Amino acid sequence: MPKINLNRFKKLIENNAIAVATVNKNGKPHNIAVGYVKVVENDKIIITDVGMKETIENLKRNNNVALVVWNRNWERKCIGYEMKGAVKYFTSGKWKEFVDNLP
């Protein structure tokens, strides 16, 4: 799959809810909605860890995810994308500090 420049989708990603899909220990899909997301580099998104216990456990076993984002007024004109990639979960360091300092 080709690499995309996330800055192209920054406004869409940061201003709408995102669905995050992982796979649980039984191989079944697990989806959550995430409301606070930041594009921090061309190829990096920060998602805050709020009530994501099962998602984090899934990511420790398999760090592949699918993200789906779509616009709020989709009834009039739907704009949406699926993005796939690998996740790193940070408990310390630069990105953890970044999240800790978010408003």
N, C-alpha and C positions, 0 to 999 in steps of 0.2 A: 504494500500500500504506500502511495507517495506521501512524503512529509508535507504538511501544510504550514503556512505561516498563520499562527493563531491571532496575530495582531489584526489580520483582515476581518476576524469575527469577534474582536474584543467587545464591542458594544453589545452585540447579541448575547455573548456568553455572560458578560457581567451584569446585564440588566434583566435576565430571565432565569427562571428555575431550570435546573439541569437534572436529567435522570441519569443516575450512575448504576451500571449493571456489573455485577461480579458473579462468580460461581461459588456455591457453597460446597461443603465437604462431601455431599452426596451427588455432586455434579448438576445440581438444579440452579437455575438462574435466581439471582437476588437483586432487586432494584430498590433504589431509594431516590427521593427527590432532595436536591441540595440547593439552598437558596443563596449562599454566599460563596462566590467563586471569583477569582482574580486571574487574569492573564498577566504573568510576570515576565515572560520572555517569549520570543517567537514560537518556541515549542514547549512551553511549560505553563501549566495551569495550577494554581493553588486552590485546594478545596479544604475548607475548615472541617475539623473533626468534631461534629456536634451530634451526639446520639448515634454514632456509627459503629457500635460494638460488633454486630454481625459482619458488617462490611469490612472492618479492619481484620477480623479473623479470616475472612475469605481472602483478603489481599496478602496475608502472611503465607498462605498456601499457594496462591496463584495471583501474581501481580498484574495480570491482564484485565483491562476494563473496556467497556464501551460507554461513551457519554452521548446523550441525545439532548439537544437544545433546540427550542423553537420560540418564535416570537409570541408576545402576549395577545396580540390581536389577530390570531391565526384564523379566526372565522372569516375575516375579510380577505386576507392574503397570507397564506401560510409560508413562512420561511423557516426551515429547520435543517439540521445537519446531524449526522452521526459521526463521532470521532472514536477511533480505537487506539489504544496505546498501553504502555506499561506504567505502573505507579511505583513511586517510592514513598514510604511512610516515614516521616521525620519526627523524632521525639526530642531532638536537640539540634543545635546548629543554626545556620543562616535562615533557612526557611521556617523553622519552628519559631525563631525570634520574630520573623516577619509576621507570622500569624498572631503571635502574642501581642504585637503592637498595633493590630488592626482595631479600628473603632468599634 
